[in-house]
């Protein structure tokens, strides 16, 4: 069997360290077996799609040195590799499922679905009530031909068990009665994840699906589709979820999770890969520092353990320090530092912002140090907004985090517009609103102009700093968080949390 692995990230938000983790194992497994590592962009959720995020996926993988053999930019025999360019393929395959009676058109309106969900909430049943499942085919054809809006749903078996194997977990069994009649094709003609992933994994001849554990519950739906098409499913290998120190799922609230953060903070890609390689796996001799080549030589998927590996930044820092000390002389580290943030171009960018604030050249140090640091000193008192409680300030920071995340571009003018709008909605003068932001971002009351400073730092680093400022003020509990989400949605509509 030719080994072909893939990662299939969705370009929404920042590329996650979990994606890097998965990419590492997919990459190593393909290379070890002389196979191919494929990158597919799953961009069918048009509401959440962001081209900045798509670019960040490419940049992150390149930075990590995980080169894809097939995918956007490099092409390959099974392209296109962006799902939005494959709509015809999904439509055709949906037709095939309809004609095999493995799928059906559902004409239920939004209102009906909402009231159904409401009515079912109390009971044990969740999911769609299969109202349209038995509409005769000719009636369904007629209604579709007359232009009645509809989606296509999968016909899940009503009885028996779905049985499949996961390479790390062995046999997994799930009653079909718990599997929903999943929507496969939406009314806008875009496929859902479930249809697209099955069709593409098959057409792209993926032999091993190595991905995060959070997808394991979707497998029965996929198995059903593989069967309906008459295809052999690939090998499934679900990696354990990365965890915070308290064993909750790794999330950006507790830890920076964006690959961009690790890059901008100055972690070395080889140290990050090495560290991710230690998540659920270890070298046979127990060595903690190892290279990609070592991993390539030694990896056996069966050896991955499921104990919920903790992603511990302190440990990663320790490993990174070993790399700096053991692999880089000062002479070798110099170009790495230049590349990271001390190159002429970057310094000039910073200087353009600092220029108007320099009195003597040595002001450069204190004025710009926040640009070259991972964290800045925070004093809760300096984070106050006149007339607002500390809880309210935390909420405001959190809302700004979500607003910044939604900005298509992190330019000074976009930031200014964002702050003006935020100030208006919150009933705050711009000056009062922005003051604590200077402090959160730069650690100092007097610094360079706020919007330029934030643009220099970039979206990810600004958000990390604002989250730290929230923590410095005491931090959110779950209840406050959901209240803030509510308030945010009242003011701005849905966000990306
Ligand atoms: N698009 C999914 C994601 O965002 C892919 C999941 C999978 O690997 O099947 O991670």
Boltz pocket constraint, residues with backbone or C-beta under 6 A from the ligand:
constraints:
  - pocket:
      binder: B
      contacts: [[A, 6], [A, 7], [A, 8], [A, 9], [A, 10], [A, 42], [A, 193], [A, 197], [A, 210], [A, 211], [A, 212], [A, 215]]
      max_distance: 6.0
